[in-house]
Amino acid sequence: MNRFLAFILFLLAATHSFTACADSPTLESGWTNPPVTARLRAYWWWLNGNVTQESIHHDLEEMKVKGFGGAVIIDAGGADQWGNDQVPHGPTFFSPAWRALYKYALSEANRLGLEMSLNIQSGWNLGGPMVTADDVAKQFTWTETRLIGPTNFNDPLPLPKIRDDYYRDTFVVAYRIKDNQSPHRPLQNWREKALLKTLTPSSSPNSAPLFQEFPSTPGEDDAPASAVIDLTTNLDADGKLNWHAPAGTWQILRFGYTVGEHAYVSTASEGWQSAPGATHDAYAIDVFDATAFQHYWNAVVEPLIADAGPLAGTTLKYLHTDSWEVENVNWTPTLRVEFLKRRGYDLLPWLPVLAGRIISSRADSDRFLFDFRKTFGDLAIDNHYRLFSEGAHKHGLEIHPESGGPHAVPIDAQRCLGWDDAPMSEFWAWSWEHRIGDENRFFVKQPASAAHTYGHKYVFAEGFTTIGPNWQEHIWDNLKPSFDHALCEGMNLLVWHAFVCSPAETGIPGQQYFAGTHLNPKVTWWSKSTPFFSYIDRCQWLLQQGLFVADVAYYYGDQVPNFAQLKRSDPAHIQPGYDYDVITEEALLTRASVRDGRIVLPDGMSYRVLVLPNRDVISQPVLEKVKALVAAGATVIGPKSLQGETLENSADVDAAIGKIADELSSGKVGSGRYLTNKSAREVLLADGIQPDCELLSTLNSQLPTDFDYIHRSADGAEIYFVANRSTNYASLNATFRVADKAPEIWDAVSGEHKFAVAYTDKVGRTTMPLELNPCGSVFIVFREPLAKHSATATNNTLKDEPLLEINGAWTVHFDPKWGGPETAQFDTLVSWTTRPEPGIKFYSGRATYEKRFTLPAAAAGQQKLILDLGDLRELAEVRLNGKSVDIVWSPPFRVDVTDAVKAGENKLEIEVVNFWPNRIIGDASLPPEKRFTQTNIRKLTAATPLPESGLFGPVKLMEAR
């Protein structure tokens, strides 16, 4: 009987295994029909709470039809920022009426099979009107009093600067000022080091100023730590100090804390942005205080999870918080206790350092500040994100907060992101007005590295955020290259910012948030949007497969604040052609080991080389780990001379670190290598490891800075994504570090894939010619043996020969509903904005170009015929002889008409759609009652330049050979 039962169980297990394999999509099936987990998401903005059941139903239905995988419910304000109008206030976040709409949204999403996330507040900077000052994010503040002893002092000390009438005393300390104290420079960058001033830039800042210091001079210290006196108990409740001051000149420092300068909820809806009758905005919670988090969780989050009922953990998949923009918070009530527990000594004698003094020595003061900041980094994890994760997991939910800033808050940003189930940050589309330059737009390498080094599959990114444009972000030369750039940084799931829920009552284009690339069913191009969304989904599907491929792990230190910058910052000095991950102290200590000379992580990620920061300080646990890795066979690149960072047992720590550094530099530690004065690129090349991907222009043999790539390896498949961020056509020789496998070309724009017919396989790498369109991209996939698909040509791109130019006059049909003439004749193909008719010049929406042409019978028999539309703005659908052929949205604007064209007369229709600005700009000169559009956006005025619109041609019929 037991054997029979075991046999039945074996059959059941085998059947389950077979079913699981059968249900797992192949590369091809996922490419054709991506699963929900690979599909586009959106920030679904409930603007000022102004949503209805009807608009919720409509939006979710449309998301499903257009292939979205889900959305993040974000109740928020912001409609009236940057000179725009406020929109009506709907139900206040968390009110009974709001919660009823939230439950309805989850039920509709469940019916449609969409995955939802919930932003657990209105706006961002986690908090709300119920947060008390005791739970608010805090800053320390102080005053200074000088007195001469001996004297009996019994007077009030000046009250430090405070906010919102909230202040609590913490400590009073004093030290005797030295006789004949000579002037000296303060600690270099002491305000940044004491968390009184933010690092720059404001997002993902560089930590280098934390390690800069002026040379010390004899006798420069203000006092030794042992001479700092604790007078805290001498201060009464009214702020009066009662102290018999001994002889000498004394400096007294009264420390306390108050509300942080930016410790307020940001961009919330009415009713949540401030409490009724309040004189200030609602408070953001103290992220370093577990009690503050638990108060908020119990008051707001637990009830919202309960509202989801059985949909929590299924339809409601994730909880979210958005940008963390509280800036320089630098105190929490339990800090002294936490500091002693974590750093091993009392911070009180060192408090004058926070006021710019040098205590004991310049070096010791810097070390104290290092410990001070690192304590906040630890508390952000243990008292906030750890609790957030545990609270969500208890209900079967996961989290994807933007926990890594990217604003310059006092955290170890990548460590925070590692605690996400799906690390998430953001990237911005191009704008002429805000966040100029890639370093101010792309914050994706850090969450990608967090995902890779902490074992997470998904890398989420809020994307296409802008400030300045309104329906003015072009798809092919702004959104697409921005998306492609984010993919190359490591993103594999886009959350479009923003999809504003806009009830029918708000008109068209309706209500909009002041920022972000506006998207919802009211945009002009919604009916033509599927091909672009499909491009996004196909890319995400392939880049969710397997593991990221990187040769180098770069350890970025354990300082706070600590942020990784964009990929191009190249801290390991390995580019071009190689890629890297950033790794935190936590991941390095707890997850890294060595196998076959490679540094490996439990989830399968591995690296050939570990690179340490090029500075002379390091933590003792990290250097001990480095020694263990080298002993086990790893290759590590780092400085020769090293010392400790912490003030705790600093002499012993320095001695231990120096000893290990000497051992490593001697080359006598195990079977590995510790190398100095070399770059990772030099080491890899010397080891015979060629670049993983080289993209060389055939025009100048240089690596264009606008080319980029990312590589993933999955179940025998090597998957490369190659992108051209330039608006020019590119001809490349692309070389990949793959041998004995045939390259396949997968085009995510068209959805087609095929084996390459032109390539060479030499010395462990494959080289192939590639033609990339302006802002074009392609996947190169290696799976099958080389011998099965030999090279048979010299080029992988068909060449087009012109057959017929379709010129002459066109009949164009506009929609009178939006002010256009029903019919107009265009003798030449020009932008609508050049026409004299107001109904055309200011037209927004769809217009159909119609023309008949004759194709000779001989030409109709060609193997492949292509219709080339030349240039256009913004999208177009081609219909030929009544048959819809395709929608084009990126160059070259071409469609295959082989199956639709016929010999003799053909009827050609090209439906072109532009965006909303033209009509809104035109309406700005009209009285309100004569306007065609209705929106709260006021940044588009009669003086705003009109974007070019329409079909520009030349339109040609081509033969592809």
Number of C-alpha atoms within 10 A of each C-alpha: 6 7 8 9 10 11 12 12 12 12 12 12 12 12 12 12 12 12 11 11 11 10 9 12 15 11 16 12 11 16 24 16 17 22 17 17 18 25 26 25 30 26 26 28 25 25 29 28 26 24 23 20 15 10 16 23 15 17 21 23 17 15 22 15 11 19 20 24 23 28 24 23 25 29 30 27 27 21 23 16 14 14 12 18 19 19 22 15 15 18 21 21 27 20 11 11 12 19 18 14 17 21 16 17 20 25 17 19 24 16 12 17 15 26 23 26 26 24 22 26 26 32 28 26 27 28 31 28 18 16 21 15 19 18 25 24 31 29 22 24 25 21 16 17 12 13 14 15 14 13 13 12 15 13 12 13 18 14 16 18 15 19 13 11 9 12 20 16 19 15 18 24 20 24 24 23 15 14 8 6 11 11 8 14 13 17 21 18 17 23 17 18 28 22 25 18 15 20 26 15 12 16 22 26 21 17 21 11 14 22 16 14 15 12 10 14 11 8 13 19 21 23 22 15 21 11 13 20 15 15 17 16 11 16 20 11 8 8 15 15 21 16 15 13 17 13 11 16 17 19 17 22 22 25 23 23 24 25 28 25 15 18 25 26 26 27 19 28 26 21 21 28 26 20 17 11 6 9 9 12 17 28 28 30 29 32 26 29 22 20 16 22 23 17 16 20 17 11 13 17 21 15 13 19 20 12 16 20 12 12 20 21 21 16 23 27 20 24 23 22 21 23 19 21 22 27 22 24 25 23 24 23 17 11 18 16 12 17 20 14 12 13 18 12 16 15 19 16 20 24 24 26 23 22 18 19 21 25 26 19 20 22 17 20 25 26 18 25 26 22 22 26 21 24 23 27 24 20 22 25 22 17 20 22 24 16 17 22 19 15 18 20 15 10 14 15 22 24 25 26 29 25 28 31 29 23 22 29 29 26 26 29 28 31 28 25 28 29 22 27 22 26 32 33 29 26 24 28 25 25 18 10 10 14 16 13 10 16 17 18 24 26 30 31 26 33 34 33 29 30 28 28 28 28 19 18 20 25 30 25 32 25 30 26 21 25 18 18 22 21 19 17 20 19 16 20 18 19 20 22 24 23 22 24 26 27 28 23 24 30 33 27 29 27 23 23 26 25 27 26 29 26 19 16 11 16 15 18 24 21 27 31 29 27 19 26 27 25 22 22 20 19 18 20 21 14 12 20 17 16 18 19 16 24 18 23 31 25 27 25 22 24 30 20 19 18 21 25 22 20 22 27 26 24 20 23 21 20 23 26 26 27 29 26 22 20 23 16 11 15 20 25 19 19 16 18 19 24 26 25 29 27 26 24 20 15 17 21 15 12 16 20 21 21 13 10 20 23 27 19 21 13 14 12 20 25 21 20 25 28 25 21 16 15 15 14 18 21 19 20 14 19 21 16 17 27 23 17 27 25 19 21 22 27 25 25 23 24 20 18 15 22 21 23 25 24 21 17 12 15 13 11 19 21 14 16 24 19 13 20 22 14 14 25 17 13 14 14 19 15 14 22 24 27 20 15 10 12 15 27 22 13 16 18 11 10 9 9 16 18 20 21 24 21 27 20 19 15 9 8 11 10 16 17 12 13 22 24 25 24 24 20 17 16 9 10 16 22 26 25 21 25 25 26 25 18 16 12 15 21 16 22 16 20 22 24 19 19 18 16 21 25 32 19 19 24 18 23 20 14 14 11 17 13 18 24 21 18 23 17 19 13 9 12 18 21 22 20 23 24 19 20 20 20 25 28 25 22 23 23 25 24 16 16 13 15 10 9 15 17 20 11 11 12 16 19 16 9 10 15 13 14 16 17 15 20 15 10 14 19 15 20 18 22 17 12 10 18 19 23 17 13 15 15 13 15 11 14 20 16 17 25 19 13 13 10 14 15 20 23 21 26 31 27 22 24 24 24 24 18 17 15 14 14 17 14 11 8 16 17 12 13 10 15 25 20 23 23 23 15 18 25 21 20 26 27 19 24 20 20 15 12 15 14 17 17 22 24 21 23 19 15 18 22 19 19 22 17 12 15 21 19 13 11 13 17 16 20 24 22 23 25 26 28 25 24 23 27 25 28 22 25 20 17 13 13 8 11 6 9 16 17 19 16 16 20 24 16 18 22 15 15 10 14 12 19 17 19 26 27 28 17 18 15 19 18 23 23 22 16 12
